[in-house]
Amino acid sequence: MISIIIPVFNVEDSIDECLESIVSQDRGDLEVIIVDDGSVDRSAFKIDVFVKRYSFIKYLYQENKGSGPARNLGLSVAKGNYVLFCDPDDWYEKGAIDRYREIIMQENPDLVIGYIDDYIYSVNKVLKEVRKREKVEESSFSFPERYEFCIEKVNLRSPCNKLYKLDIIRNENVMFPDIRRSQDIVFNNQYFHHVKSVKVVGETVYCRRVIDNHIYSKNLGDFSRSRYVVYKSYFELYSKFFSYEKKKELSNKVLLGIMWSYHLHIFSNPNISYREKKKQLSDEYSNRMRVILKEQSRGMKIDNDVRLRKVVLASKLRFLIFKLLSDIKRRRKER
């Protein structure tokens, strides 16, 4: 049996399409677990129609905690041998679940990875484009030998293009952390620790709906805590998989990516005042990143790496430019 876990929050406009893509591929071996994360729209009403029509669909409710805890709740009651995760805005490609079934019967790998197509919609819900990633031929291999190949060729972050074994999740206590950002990455990195056999499907299995706008959060504390947890999960995985030099190289890349994303969020966020941006970026260099490096480096001189110094210098330059433009704008208003 395959359990499909769907966290739901205010998705009355898209949940029908999501569920239709699943029930149309049922062969008597599916269990669909919908966890309502405190929706206040008509999502529950629409889900109830499917629950009454299909006996293999279960509905659970929790107060709003985020998609990570919602998925954990679904995992706690799942009865399948295998697990899929689906977001309620998205849908499965026709025949995708059948393809998963074939792979289970033929090879029974610890992890199956497929491709995601992104459907880009405008704010008023008009489809603008479909982005397809270049695909590789179908292949089977083991971790960690081909882990770097996966970094380059497939999406390792999302849980929605992957088939997992529930026994591994439960026996190894793999869970989504209680953070609002990037919990998917941490979950996958935990799971990768215990993966031996991997199957990459050289075709699209999942279609993701992307709205072409960016929502910025005022909760910078959660942003900061999330990136610490993410970096830690990568570092622990690399410590198990690779030699010292390779671990250092890949950890640096992750750290650079985390810093860039944080800086971009700070610079572009209209919800944060100039004074708060200055404070956040000052804290960035004096406190937060040093704590991460000190606690996670374990003797690795990551903070002395040339690339990291370049990122810090470039980020400081960006901040100075931002300060200069802000000062010019403020002086113009004072005139």
Secondary structure as the mmCIF struct_conf table of DSSP 4:
data_model
#
loop_
_struct_conf.conf_type_id
_struct_conf.id
_struct_conf.beg_label_comp_id
_struct_conf.beg_label_asym_id
_struct_conf.beg_label_seq_id
_struct_conf.end_label_comp_id
_struct_conf.end_label_asym_id
_struct_conf.end_label_seq_id
STRN STRN1 ILE A 2 VAL A 8
BEND BEND1 PHE A 9 ASN A 10
TURN_TY1_P TURN_TY1_P1 GLU A 12 SER A 14
HELX_RH_AL_P HELX_RH_AL_P1 ILE A 15 VAL A 23
TURN_TY1_P TURN_TY1_P2 SER A 24 GLN A 25
BEND BEND2 GLY A 28 GLY A 28
STRN STRN2 LEU A 30 ASP A 36
BEND BEND3 GLY A 38 GLY A 38
BEND BEND4 ASP A 41 ARG A 42
HELX_RH_AL_P HELX_RH_AL_P2 SER A 43 ARG A 53
TURN_TY1_P TURN_TY1_P3 SER A 55 PHE A 56
STRN STRN3 ILE A 57 TYR A 61
BEND BEND5 ASN A 64 ASN A 64
HELX_RH_AL_P HELX_RH_AL_P3 SER A 67 VAL A 77
BEND BEND6 ASN A 81 ASN A 81
STRN STRN4 TYR A 82 PHE A 85
TURN_TY1_P TURN_TY1_P4 PRO A 88 ASP A 89
STRN STRN5 TRP A 91 TYR A 92
HELX_LH_PP_P HELX_LH_PP_P1 GLU A 93 GLU A 93
TURN_TY1_P TURN_TY1_P5 LYS A 94 GLY A 95
HELX_RH_AL_P HELX_RH_AL_P4 ALA A 96 GLN A 106
TURN_TY1_P TURN_TY1_P6 GLU A 107 GLU A 107
BEND BEND7 ASP A 110 ASP A 110
STRN STRN6 LEU A 111 TYR A 121
TURN_TY1_P TURN_TY1_P7 VAL A 123 ASN A 124
BEND BEND8 LYS A 125 LYS A 125
STRN STRN7 LEU A 127 LYS A 132
HELX_LH_PP_P HELX_LH_PP_P2 ARG A 133 LYS A 135
STRN STRN8 SER A 139 SER A 142
TURN_TY1_P TURN_TY1_P8 PHE A 143 ARG A 146
HELX_RH_AL_P HELX_RH_AL_P5 TYR A 147 LYS A 153
BEND BEND9 VAL A 154 VAL A 154
BEND BEND10 ARG A 157 ARG A 157
BEND BEND11 PRO A 159 PRO A 159
TURN_TY1_P TURN_TY1_P9 CYS A 160 ASN A 161
STRN STRN9 LYS A 162 LYS A 165
HELX_RH_AL_P HELX_RH_AL_P6 LEU A 166 ASN A 171
TURN_TY1_P TURN_TY1_P10 GLU A 172 ASN A 173
BEND BEND12 ASP A 178 ASP A 178
BEND BEND13 ARG A 180 SER A 182
HELX_RH_AL_P HELX_RH_AL_P7 GLN A 183 PHE A 192
TURN_TY1_P TURN_TY1_P11 HIS A 193 HIS A 194
STRN STRN10 SER A 197 ILE A 211
BEND BEND14 ASP A 212 ASN A 213
HELX_LH_PP_P HELX_LH_PP_P3 ILE A 215 SER A 217
BEND BEND15 LYS A 218 LYS A 218
HELX_RH_AL_P HELX_RH_AL_P8 LEU A 220 PHE A 241
BEND BEND16 PHE A 242 PHE A 242
HELX_RH_AL_P HELX_RH_AL_P9 TYR A 244 SER A 268
TURN_TY1_P TURN_TY1_P12 PRO A 270 ASN A 271
BEND BEND17 ILE A 272 ILE A 272
HELX_RH_AL_P HELX_RH_AL_P10 TYR A 274 ASP A 283
HELX_RH_PI_P HELX_RH_PI_P1 GLU A 284 ARG A 288
HELX_RH_AL_P HELX_RH_AL_P11 MET A 289 SER A 297
TURN_TY1_P TURN_TY1_P13 ARG A 298 GLY A 299
HELX_RH_3T_P HELX_RH_3T_P1 ILE A 302 ASN A 304
HELX_RH_AL_P HELX_RH_AL_P12 VAL A 306 GLU A 334
#
